[in-house]
Amino acid sequence: MPPSTPDFAQVSTPAPFTGAQPLSLPQHGFRLEVPEGWRQGRGAFGGYVIAALTRATDQLESDPGRELRSVTATIPAPVLSGTADVWVSPLRIGNGVSTWQSLLVQEQEVRAQATLVYGRQRVEQPGWAPEPPRGQPHWSEVDVVNMRAPMGPEFAQHFEFRPVGPAPFSGGSDPVASGWIRSRTARAPLSAADVLALLDAWWPASFALEAAPRPMATLTYTAELLADPTAHGDAPLFYRARTEAMYGGFCAEFRELWTADGTLLGLNQQTFVMIR
């Protein structure tokens, strides 16, 4: 007689436990002055916040052979202009991979959190990536569009947008976005933190479906760094995105960032929440 199949919910549900808590992780503190001029709505735009958490952690990762490979972040509350504390802890430093946790705290509340994974190169063989985008005009052939307030969010003043996809709030039928983008102030070499910010700087692709602006916010952010950004200059990068699904006001969107020569720098998945 075959053994009975255990109930999955039963065997995967933790029971309350009142024992001693695990040892506290070592924490490394940083002070961040969040400037004016970077807001999207009430708080600083997510790309700024995630870049700041990354730059703090970069200062602690001591192995120059370990590149940032993956970032998973949440922004549960707006990060306001003013002083913030960043606390970074090593979750595990292994033989080839370092995993860190970075928290941004304001008014004794965690307002952003990121888990960052750094790793050494493992194999010598060439990698692979999807076919690069085809058919879009070169960035030099596309005019810069003014996305500064009041046309766009406050932080947009710091970036150069050259859209080639549908305009936001155009009432279209396909939730996509694409175009060329770069920072107005960053200079080569490009850093991983720069890539993470650029992946978040574009408007949600679902705005192409809307007829008028509506408030939305990034709830979760996951990015994979797939090439060494320092090997590329400060020319605009090609961005494309698609919102795959929406349920209950929560949207799943997938984003890509490419160099002009077809190198995939980063992949990004975000969960956007429709505030109303």
C-alpha positions in Angstrom: 0.0 0.0 0.0 1.6 3.3 -1.1 2.3 5.8 1.7 -0.3 8.6 2.0 0.6 11.9 0.4 1.3 14.6 3.1 -0.9 17.7 3.0 1.3 20.4 1.5 -0.3 23.3 3.4 0.2 21.4 6.7 3.9 20.5 6.1 4.8 24.0 4.8 3.1 26.1 7.5 5.5 27.3 10.3 4.2 27.0 13.8 4.6 29.9 16.3 7.9 29.7 18.2 8.9 31.6 21.4 12.6 30.5 21.6 15.6 32.7 21.5 16.0 34.9 18.4 19.0 34.4 16.1 22.1 36.5 16.6 21.8 40.0 15.2 23.5 40.6 11.9 26.5 43.0 11.9 25.4 46.4 10.6 27.3 49.1 8.7 25.8 52.5 8.9 25.7 55.3 6.3 24.1 58.7 6.2 22.2 59.8 3.1 20.9 63.3 2.4 18.0 62.9 0.0 17.9 66.1 -2.0 15.0 68.0 -3.3 14.3 67.7 -7.0 14.1 63.9 -7.2 10.5 63.3 -6.3 7.9 61.2 -8.1 4.8 62.0 -6.2 5.5 62.2 -2.4 8.8 60.4 -2.4 12.1 60.1 -4.3 11.7 58.0 -7.4 12.6 54.3 -6.9 15.7 54.4 -9.2 17.3 57.0 -6.9 16.5 55.0 -3.8 17.8 51.7 -5.2 20.9 53.3 -6.6 21.6 54.8 -3.1 21.2 51.4 -1.4 23.5 49.9 -4.1 26.2 52.6 -3.7 26.3 52.0 0.1 26.7 48.2 -0.4 29.4 48.7 -3.1 31.5 50.4 -0.4 31.5 47.2 1.7 31.9 44.5 -1.0 35.7 44.2 -0.8 36.3 41.6 -3.6 36.8 43.5 -6.9 36.2 40.3 -8.8 32.6 40.1 -7.6 30.3 42.1 -9.8 26.8 43.0 -8.8 24.6 40.3 -10.4 21.1 40.7 -9.0 19.1 43.2 -6.9 15.7 42.6 -5.3 14.1 45.6 -3.7 10.9 46.8 -2.1 9.9 50.4 -1.3 7.0 50.1 1.2 6.9 53.8 2.0 7.9 57.1 0.4 11.5 58.2 0.9 11.3 61.9 1.7 13.7 64.7 1.1 16.0 65.1 4.1 18.2 62.8 6.1 18.0 59.0 5.9 20.1 56.3 7.5 21.2 53.3 5.4 22.1 50.1 7.2 23.9 47.3 5.4 24.4 43.8 6.6 26.2 40.8 5.1 23.7 37.9 4.9 26.5 35.5 3.7 29.9 35.9 2.2 30.6 32.7 0.4 33.5 31.4 -1.7 32.2 33.0 -4.9 29.0 34.9 -4.0 28.3 37.7 -1.5 24.8 38.4 -0.4 24.0 41.7 1.4 20.9 43.4 2.8 20.6 47.1 2.7 17.9 49.1 4.5 16.9 52.7 4.2 15.4 54.1 7.4 13.7 57.4 8.0 11.8 58.4 11.2 12.6 55.0 12.7 10.7 53.3 9.8 12.1 51.0 7.1 11.1 52.8 3.9 13.2 50.8 1.4 15.0 47.4 1.4 17.2 45.7 -1.1 19.0 42.3 -1.3 22.1 42.5 -3.4 24.0 39.6 -4.8 27.6 39.9 -6.0 29.4 37.1 -7.7 32.7 36.1 -9.4 32.8 35.0 -13.0 32.3 31.3 -13.0 33.0 30.1 -16.6 35.1 31.3 -19.5 32.7 30.4 -22.2 30.8 33.2 -24.0 27.3 34.0 -22.7 24.1 34.5 -24.6 21.2 36.9 -24.6 18.0 37.5 -26.6 18.1 39.0 -30.0 18.7 42.8 -29.6 15.9 45.2 -30.7 15.8 45.8 -34.4 14.4 48.6 -36.5 14.5 51.5 -34.1 16.2 54.7 -35.2 19.6 55.5 -33.8 19.5 57.8 -30.8 21.1 60.7 -32.7 18.1 60.7 -35.1 15.5 61.0 -32.2 14.7 64.4 -30.6 14.9 64.8 -26.9 11.4 65.2 -25.4 10.8 67.5 -22.4 9.5 65.2 -19.6 10.1 67.8 -16.9 7.4 69.0 -14.6 4.6 69.7 -15.2 4.7 67.4 -18.2 6.3 64.6 -16.2 7.5 63.9 -12.6 10.0 66.1 -10.9 12.9 63.7 -11.1 12.6 63.6 -15.0 14.6 66.8 -15.2 17.8 64.7 -14.5 17.3 62.4 -17.5 17.3 62.8 -21.3 14.4 61.0 -22.9 14.2 60.2 -26.7 10.9 58.1 -27.0 10.2 56.0 -30.1 7.2 54.1 -28.7 3.7 55.2 -28.0 3.2 58.3 -25.9 1.9 58.1 -22.4 -1.8 58.7 -22.0 -2.4 58.2 -25.7 -5.3 55.8 -25.2 -3.6 53.0 -27.2 -4.2 49.3 -27.2 -0.7 47.9 -26.5 0.9 48.5 -23.1 4.5 49.1 -24.3 7.2 51.8 -24.0 10.5 52.3 -25.7 13.2 54.8 -26.5 16.6 56.1 -25.7 17.6 57.4 -22.3 20.7 58.6 -20.4 21.4 60.7 -17.3 22.0 64.4 -18.0 24.9 64.4 -15.4 26.4 60.9 -15.3 29.7 60.4 -17.1 31.5 57.3 -18.2 32.2 54.8 -16.8 28.7 53.7 -16.2 28.1 51.9 -12.9 25.7 49.2 -11.9 23.8 51.7 -9.8 23.4 53.9 -12.8 21.9 51.0 -14.8 19.5 50.3 -11.9 18.3 53.9 -11.9 17.9 54.1 -15.7 15.8 50.9 -15.6 13.3 52.7 -13.4 13.4 56.2 -14.9 10.8 55.5 -17.7 7.1 55.8 -17.2 5.0 52.6 -16.7 4.3 51.0 -20.1 0.6 50.7 -19.1 0.4 54.5 -19.4 0.1 53.9 -23.2 -3.4 52.5 -22.5 -4.6 55.4 -20.4 -6.3 58.6 -21.7 -5.2 60.7 -18.7 -2.6 60.6 -16.0 -3.2 58.4 -13.0 -0.9 57.9 -9.9 1.1 54.7 -9.7 4.0 53.6 -7.6 6.7 51.0 -7.7 6.1 48.3 -5.1 8.7 45.7 -5.9 11.8 45.8 -8.1 14.0 43.0 -9.3 16.9 43.5 -11.7 19.6 41.3 -13.2 22.9 42.9 -14.4 24.0 41.0 -17.5 27.1 42.9 -18.7 29.8 45.0 -17.3 28.4 48.6 -17.5 31.9 50.1 -17.1 32.8 48.8 -20.6 30.4 51.3 -22.2 30.5 55.0 -22.6 27.9 57.7 -21.7 25.9 57.4 -25.0 22.1 56.9 -24.6 20.9 53.4 -23.9 17.9 51.8 -25.6 15.0 51.0 -23.3 11.9 48.9 -23.9 9.2 47.6 -21.7 5.9 45.8 -21.7 3.2 45.5 -19.0 2.2 41.8 -19.1 -0.8 41.7 -16.8 -2.8 43.7 -14.3 -4.9 42.3 -11.5 -6.6 44.2 -8.7 -4.7 47.3 -9.5 -1.3 45.6 -9.4 0.7 45.5 -12.7 3.6 43.2 -13.7 6.0 44.9 -16.1 9.2 43.7 -17.7 11.9 46.1 -18.8 15.2 45.9 -20.8 18.2 48.2 -21.2 20.5 47.8 -24.3 23.6 49.6 -25.6 23.5 50.9 -29.2 25.7 48.0 -30.3 23.2 45.4 -29.0 24.6 44.5 -25.6 22.0 43.7 -23.0 22.9 45.5 -19.8 20.0 44.7 -17.6 16.6 43.0 -17.2 14.0 44.3 -14.8 10.7 43.2 -13.4 8.5 45.6 -11.4 5.2 45.4 -9.6 3.4 48.7 -10.0 0.4 49.6 -7.8 -2.4 51.8 -9.1 -3.0 54.2 -6.2 -6.4 55.1 -7.6 
